[in-house]
Amino acid sequence: MNQKEQIQERVRQQVIDPEIGVNVVDLGLIYEIRPEEDRVVIKMTLTSPGCPYGDKLIRDVKGAAQAGEERSVEVELVWDPPWSKERMSQAARDHLMFFGAF
């Protein structure tokens, strides 16, 4: 597993959207993970600009990505392209359909 995959897997395992109950990777909120020489840059979005857990999700993503890293981690919140249900993994869709939320 390369560095990007390792970081992504830590975020997948550790950061669950508290309203939806699905991790932010499978929800499609993580747009980019870019390991660089001196830092790791993560671009992410939220399901909506008014998400009440936005600050918590950003902190949690940074914390999960930082675990085991000697480099600094920067999380950039982006709105382009806008998040949509089509960005979700099949596992996330199945989870939401099971609970009647999709």
C-alpha positions as CSV (number, residue, x, y, z in Angstrom):
1,M,0.0,0.0,0.0
2,N,1.5,3.4,-1.0
3,Q,1.4,6.5,1.2
4,K,-1.8,7.9,-0.3
5,E,-3.6,4.6,0.2
6,Q,-2.4,4.3,3.8
7,I,-3.7,7.8,4.6
8,Q,-7.0,7.2,2.9
9,E,-7.5,3.9,4.7
10,R,-6.8,5.6,8.1
11,V,-9.4,8.3,7.2
12,R,-11.9,5.7,6.0
13,Q,-11.6,3.7,9.3
14,Q,-11.6,6.6,11.7
15,V,-13.8,9.4,10.3
16,I,-17.6,8.7,10.3
17,D,-20.1,11.4,9.4
18,P,-22.2,11.5,12.6
19,E,-25.4,12.4,10.9
20,I,-25.2,9.7,8.1
21,G,-23.2,7.0,9.8
22,V,-20.9,6.4,6.8
23,N,-17.2,7.2,6.6
24,V,-16.2,10.3,4.7
25,V,-14.2,8.4,2.1
26,D,-17.1,6.3,1.0
27,L,-19.4,9.3,1.1
28,G,-17.2,10.9,-1.5
29,L,-16.2,13.9,0.6
30,I,-12.5,13.3,0.1
31,Y,-11.5,14.8,-3.3
32,E,-7.7,14.5,-3.1
33,I,-5.0,13.2,-0.9
34,R,-1.6,14.5,-2.0
35,P,1.5,13.4,-0.1
36,E,4.3,15.8,-0.7
37,E,7.9,15.9,0.5
38,D,7.2,18.1,3.6
39,R,3.4,17.9,4.0
40,V,0.2,16.0,3.1
41,V,-2.5,18.0,1.4
42,I,-6.1,16.8,1.6
43,K,-8.9,18.4,-0.3
44,M,-12.3,17.6,1.0
45,T,-15.9,18.9,0.9
46,L,-19.0,18.6,3.0
47,T,-22.5,17.4,2.0
48,S,-23.7,21.0,2.3
49,P,-22.2,24.4,3.3
50,G,-24.4,24.4,6.4
51,C,-23.2,21.0,7.7
52,P,-23.3,21.3,11.5
53,Y,-20.4,18.9,11.9
54,G,-18.1,20.5,9.3
55,D,-15.5,21.7,11.7
56,K,-15.5,18.3,13.5
57,L,-15.1,16.4,10.3
58,I,-12.2,18.6,9.2
59,R,-10.4,18.1,12.5
60,D,-11.1,14.4,12.5
61,V,-9.8,14.0,8.9
62,K,-6.6,15.9,9.9
63,G,-6.1,13.8,13.0
64,A,-6.6,10.5,11.2
65,A,-4.3,11.6,8.4
66,Q,-1.7,12.9,10.9
67,A,-1.4,9.6,12.8
68,G,1.9,8.0,11.9
69,E,3.0,11.0,9.8
70,E,6.0,13.0,10.4
71,R,4.9,15.6,7.8
72,S,2.3,18.2,8.5
73,V,-1.2,17.7,7.3
74,E,-3.3,20.4,5.7
75,V,-7.0,20.0,5.0
76,E,-8.5,22.3,2.5
77,L,-12.2,22.7,2.3
78,V,-13.4,23.0,-1.3
79,W,-16.8,23.5,-2.9
80,D,-16.0,22.8,-6.5
81,P,-17.1,20.5,-7.7
82,P,-20.1,20.4,-5.4
83,W,-20.8,17.1,-3.6
84,S,-23.5,14.9,-4.9
85,K,-24.8,11.5,-4.2
86,E,-23.1,10.2,-7.3
87,R,-19.7,10.6,-5.6
88,M,-20.6,7.9,-3.0
89,S,-19.2,4.4,-3.1
90,Q,-21.6,1.5,-3.6
91,A,-21.1,0.5,0.0
92,A,-22.3,3.9,1.1
93,R,-25.3,3.7,-1.2
94,D,-26.2,0.3,0.1
95,H,-25.9,1.5,3.7
96,L,-28.2,4.4,3.1
97,M,-30.7,2.3,1.1
98,F,-30.8,-0.2,4.0
99,F,-31.9,2.6,6.4
100,G,-34.3,4.1,3.8
101,A,-32.3,7.3,3.5
102,F,-31.6,7.0,-0.2
